[in-house]
Structures are given as structure tokens and as C-alpha cells.
Amino acid sequence: MSKRKTIYSALPIVAAAYGEKFGVKISIGGDTASTDGKSINLPSIPEGYPYMDAVWGYLAHEAAHVRFTDFNTSRRPGLHSTLVNILEDCRIEREMIKIYPGTAQTLNEVARYMAQAGHYEHVSDNEHPAQILLAFSLYWLQSQVVGQDVLNSYLDTARAALENVFPKGVVVRLNALLRKVMNTQSTHEISVLADEIIAMLKDEENKEQQSQSDNQSQGDNQSQSDNQSQSDNQSQGDNQSQGDNQSQGDNQSQGDNQSQSDNQSQGDNQSQGDNQSQGDNQSQSDQQKLRDVITKTLSAGDDDMLKDAHKSLKSDFEQFAVVNGEDSYTSVRTAVPAPKDNGKELLTSVKSSSAKIRNQLYGLVQASQRTGSRNKRSGKRLDTNSLYRVMNGDTRVFRTPADKQRPNTAVHILVDMSSSMNIQSTGSSKYMYEVARESALSLALALEPIQGVNPAVTYFMGGNREPVYSVVKHGENVVNQAGKFMLGPKGSTPMAEAIWYAAFELSKVREERKMIIVITDGAPNNEKSCKNVIDLCESSGVEMIGIGINVPFINRFFSNNILINDVNDLKKTLFKLMEKSLISPAA
């Protein structure tokens, strides 16, 4: 049988196991994936969903938020809020892996799924600078700190874009600041670190502005120097010309040559000044661009931010649940401890019936465990009564003890304590809920002494919030819990929720064989959900037995069923139902 088709691999059971392991509340239902800071809700994804590893990874991630994130820590809209989300995701996943190393694999799987689904994206130089900075931060933290190697290629492209677009100072300082995530201990420290990154960007923005101003001032000084040089050359030329006018004719040619030389020097100086001015303008333009990149990053709005991959993952779950959702799935509830009253009178009233049932079942088990023997061809003890076989060539004349069979069965008894049980039972002076509680206690007392049998008792009643009440847990002493059997009837009949709970409890016991016995008077709240979970249990090897009180409605749900009006009817009918479960080898 495929593991995916068993009750123990169904979403409600695995989700309940995750919740119990991580110490968070997980509910199943509807078409919404959400976390409110205290609990996690999963939509009713059917067991045929092809990406269940991503579901488990999502649960681990959200459970980490519930355990480690302070949702009251303030976050400013824009860059600060998005940075906090990215930094905090890394911190809480690292904390989760420290406590539960196995979650590293499921978190890696959810990252792999989001990469394949396109929820992680490569960034280029043309993206909004805020997206480039955030992408680098996300991919660096998740690949280098959390260890999600699937994001290495995304980090490479993000790093190239960051180095091409941002000033070198931002690149160097951002790398250093991101490493500080590894030493943070709280959401508040993460928020402070996000502020440090923003402060670093503002500091680098001021540096670019100052550098631009310095270059502008240097350019003005250079221009003034060039103008002074031109004026000096002009004055020298004028003086030379005056001397030429006073010279004789032979010196006229010399004055003309000197004037030509002066004009050439003036032209050279003018050309050098133009080139210098062009270089200064180019440098100022580059600095303005770098400054603008930082300014755009700091002022980025929500539409400029990097897409949240986890929101896209939730959307995938929700869309699949809307189209293919399993409406028979329900959350595995946490049982409410039944209040303890004085159960001495109840113990006395069931003493006789319990003893008769116990003697029947115990005798059945003892007979199956009685030591026998068989003959083999080798051994240490010769069976003298079988020596005649040698004459016929049969050498099986050595006696060997036969293996004993033990029940090795966990039995979970579910008792209907809905308001409809508060009616007098047919042919009896007792109410149906009294017949049900006496039957449950008699069964538990009869099964407990049998070696290899592990009974538990749970009442189901009330509403959706608290549908199950624990009376006896697996491994507890039945007599010591007798006072809890006194709980009276109320509310409706949440039978499906009770069966899911019993299946979850059975998933945690060591016994190979599992059995659920349901004692009820009639119809559950949701017949479809009840029928589906019973079918799933039976197909998974969980034996289902229905005990109906007064009405034969029980046969609509349980193929293996009996009908009783009084606890004394149990000893007449239960024997045949339990025979196979207690003595046949486990499947």
C-alpha cells in the first residue's frame, strides 16, 4: 500500500504531528493559508497534491514564525518593512534548524519548489535598485546562512547587478551588515539591523553628494586658474607688441614670430582647460547617477519592492484547494481533559459485566497463547512418540516449542455523549448515555489486564471548538481514571472529528495492530466526512467496530458492527467481533 494513501500520511494527521512537535496550533479547512501569530491554517489540500514536501516546508517556516517572531515589533512601510521580513525569515529558520535539524530538508524543499515555480527571480541591472539590493540580501542570507544551495545561481546574478549599479561603498558595507544576522536574538534586533542598513545607505548617499560638491569646487578653481593664465599670456603679448613697434625694421620679423608663439601658447592652454572641464563633467555625472540610485532605493514604494515568494506559495496552495480541495478533511483537535468526579459507584455497577467480558476475552487470548509444539528435522529434544516416522523416511522427530501469539493491539474507544444520548434506552431503565459510559468502562477494564492490549477512551460531544474529551489515554490506568467517565451528554455529534483524533493518537503508540470502537446512537454531524475518514482508516489497516445503542443506523458506517440496548448485551455479541483482532497475527 502506498504510504500516501494511509490515514497516517493524510494532511490532518501529519499537520497535527507537526503542531505537536513544534508546539504550535495547526488547523485544516477552507481555502486560505494564513498565520495570525498564534496558529497556522492550511487549506484543505487533497492528498493527491504533487508538492506535499512544499506544504511541510511551509508549515515548518510558519511554525518558526509562531515560535520566534514578535509580531508586535514595529515596522515602517517601504524599505524597512521588507528588509525586516527578509532578515527575520533567515533568523527564524536558523533557529528552527538548531532545535529541529530535520527541518533543514523540508525548508530546502520549499525553496526548491519556489525556484521551480518562478517565485524566486533573477535580477538584472535594469531592475529598480531597491529590488536589486533586496534580492541580493535575500539570496545571500538564504543560500549562505540558511544553506539553501538552490539559490546560489540567483545570488550570482544579484551580486553582479549590485556591483554594477551601486557604489562600491554600499556593496562592501552591505555584505558586512548582512553577516550580523547570525548573531541576532530577536525580532527587535532584526528591526534595528534593518535601520542600520538604511542608515548606511543614507551615509553613502551623503558621501556621493559631498564628493560631487568637491569635484564641482575643484572644477571651478581649475577654470579660474585657466582664465588667469590666459590673461597673463595676453599681457605678455601686448608688451611684446609695444617693444616691436619701437624696434627697427629688422626686428619687425622677430616681433611677428614672438607674437605667433604667444598665440600658440594661449591656444594650447585653452585646449587643456576644455579637456579638464569635460573630464570633470563626466565624473560629476557618474556621481550623480550613483547618488540617484541610493535615493531611489531609500524612497522606494511597495510596488518597487521584491516580490514575496512565500505569499506566492500560499496563493498556490489556495488555488489548488479551491479547485481540488478535500472537503472531508478536518483539523485534528486537541482533547479537553474530562473533569474527574467520584467514579466508585460506576465501577461497582460495571464490575459484574466487566468481569464476564474480561473472562471471555482473556480466555480467548490465553488459548491462542497456550504453548504448543511442532516437529522439526533437527533439535535437542527427541520426540519419542514420533520415532515411527523414520520408518517412512520422515526425519522430523525433534520437538520444538511453538511460537506464542500476543494480541499486540491498541484499542481506542470513542463514546458518543451528544444530547441525543439523553434518552431512555429501549428495554432498559437506563438512559442511552449511561449504557454507553458503562459499556466503555466495562470494555476498558476487560481489555487492560490482557498483555499486549493498550486501551484508551475518549468522549465526543459539544461543538466544533471542543469536540473531544479525553477520559483515558493510552497507557493510563483505567481504574484511576474512572471518575472521568461521569461526564454527561451535551451538544451535537462530531464523530468525524473524534475518529481523526483517535487515528492520530493511534499513530503514536507502539502496537502494530490498531482498532477504533465507536459507541453511538445515531447520525454524525457530517455523514460524508465521517464515511470518508472511516474508509481511510479501514484501507490503512485500522480495524473499525461500531456499537449501536437502540438504533441500527450504525450499519451505514461500520461493516463490522453490533447493536445493544444494555451493557449486558456486550458479552453476547462482542466476543466474535474481538476474536480476530486479538488473536490473529498483525498484518
Sequence and secondary structure as in RCSB ss.txt:
>XXXX:A:sequence
MSKRKTIYSALPIVAAAYGEKFGVKISIGGDTASTDGKSINLPSIPEGYPYMDAVWGYLAHEAAHVRFTDFNTSR
RPGLHSTLVNILEDCRIEREMIKIYPGTAQTLNEVARYMAQAGHYEHVSDNEHPAQILLAFSLYWLQSQVVGQDV
LNSYLDTARAALENVFPKGVVVRLNALLRKVMNTQSTHEISVLADEIIAMLKDEENKEQQSQSDNQSQGDNQSQS
DNQSQSDNQSQGDNQSQGDNQSQGDNQSQGDNQSQSDNQSQGDNQSQGDNQSQGDNQSQSDQQKLRDVITKTLSA
GDDDMLKDAHKSLKSDFEQFAVVNGEDSYTSVRTAVPAPKDNGKELLTSVKSSSAKIRNQLYGLVQASQRTGSRN
KRSGKRLDTNSLYRVMNGDTRVFRTPADKQRPNTAVHILVDMSSSMNIQSTGSSKYMYEVARESALSLALALEPI
QGVNPAVTYFMGGNREPVYSVVKHGENVVNQAGKFMLGPKGSTPMAEAIWYAAFELSKVREERKMIIVITDGAPN
NEKSCKNVIDLCESSGVEMIGIGINVPFINRFFSNNILINDVNDLKKTLFKLMEKSLISPAA
>XXXX:A:secstr
  GGGSGGGSHHHHHHHHHHHHT EEEE TT  EE SSEEEE    TT TTHHHHHHHHHHHHHHHHH  TTS  
 TTHHHHHHHHHHHHHHHHHHHHH TTHHHHHHHHHHHHHHTT S    TTS HHHHHHHHHHHHIIIIII  GG
GHHHHHHHHHHHHHHS HHHHHHHHHHHGGGGG  SHHHHHHHHHHHHHHHHHHHHHHHHHHHHHHHHHHHHHHH
HHHHHHHHHHHHHHHHHHHHHS HHHHHHHHHHHHHHHHHHHHHHHHHHHHHHHHHHHHHHHHHHHHHHHHHHT 
 GGGS   HHHHHHHHHHHHHHHH  TT       EE      HHHHHHHHHHHHHHHHHHHHHHHHHHS  EEE
ESS SSB GGGGGGGGGT    EEEE       EEEEEEEE SGGG SB TTSSSBHHHHHHHHHHHHHHHHTTS
TTEEEEEEEE B SSS EEEEE TTS TGGGGGGGG    B   HHHHHHHHHHHHTTSS SEEEEEEEESS  S
 HHHHHHHHHHHHHTTEEEEEEEES GGGGGT SSEEEESSGGGHHHHHHHHHHHHHHS   
